Amino acid sequence: MAAARGLSMLAKYPFLPEAREHLAKYGISLETLADPAYSKVIERAKRRILDAIELGDAVGPWNISDDDFVELASFPLSIAMIAAIGDRRLARRFALAEASLAVKLLESESPEWRDDVVLRIARNVFGMDVRVERVIVGGSGYDYSLSLRDYLRGATAFNKPEWKLVNRIVRRGRVLVTSHELIRLMKDRIMDHILKLVERAGRIGGLPEPVEEAVKEIRKKIPAPIELELESVKSGPETWPPCMRAILDKLMAGENVSHFANFAIASFLTNIGFEPEEIIKFYANRPDFNERIARYQVEHIAGLRGSRTKYMTPSCSTMKTNGLCVKDGVLCGGVKNPLTYYRRMVRKRMRVDKDKAELGEERGEAGGEADGEAGRESGSHGDQEERGYPG
């Protein structure tokens, strides 16, 4: 933390537009990084990415450099290195780590400086309508107010009741939030912003040799993606409701989903017969995957921990409320719970399989009779040909 205190705001928050403008004054380019004078910048950029791989959102201010220039210059270089690697999962993991680091740095800012930094990021980078508003309501203190649009854009991803709009203090169309809450709402925006920086960089080739060497080291550390083949006994995704298939597709692509979506898919998989060990694998490609935490949550949902109560899959109306229903349920035939859709589709598939089997048997019997008839007809025709009759 001591290292962070000595850094400038631009070095601590290098995704700020001003940081890029400030760094441009040094005239650094990828080509100049071949100079050994920049070895510390390359090493820190590599370390940023490796910290993302190894620590994820557990990265903190204690991981950063105490050199202002190194910390500032290593950020765009790490973006270029990730763009060169071209691994989408790595980009997400990096964006998560950098956003988590920014959150911890913002939380550690002294009260007299925090407003300036938080408001600059919220307004200048994300265009958020946020105002300082120190008020106490019902014994609770608040620091800022947000427009309804900006609040809902971030809060709908959270599952805890305190984030629901009905549980918030709303004044003149603005939602009151604490400093901690505003910073948490900004985390996902910072992550998306960093991902866009990687996308804008595109695929980069022709890196200087020292940078290329660092990239080779990073490639060796990237975990292989988890490839899953669903067992047919579990009735694969073709029998799953569209909402669960959509969540699964995102998880398998390594994308983050909301806390509620995580709960929904885990409870669904539990109720259709998947074991916790199997369910955990579905989360392994997430940028914030932590096996210990995932195991605890999945086992809790399965009724193996805590109250030992096995959780039911959320109803369709609850899925709709949380923005997880696909095409407003028109594809699901009016069911009230995703499990109902699943059971209906399993029965339908079983009937189809049974009909196919019966049809195959009938065709087999018919085939035997047809072969016999054909043989008899063939024999008759042979007799006719032998007798000189026209075929």
Disulfide bonds with the S-S distance in Angstrom:
none
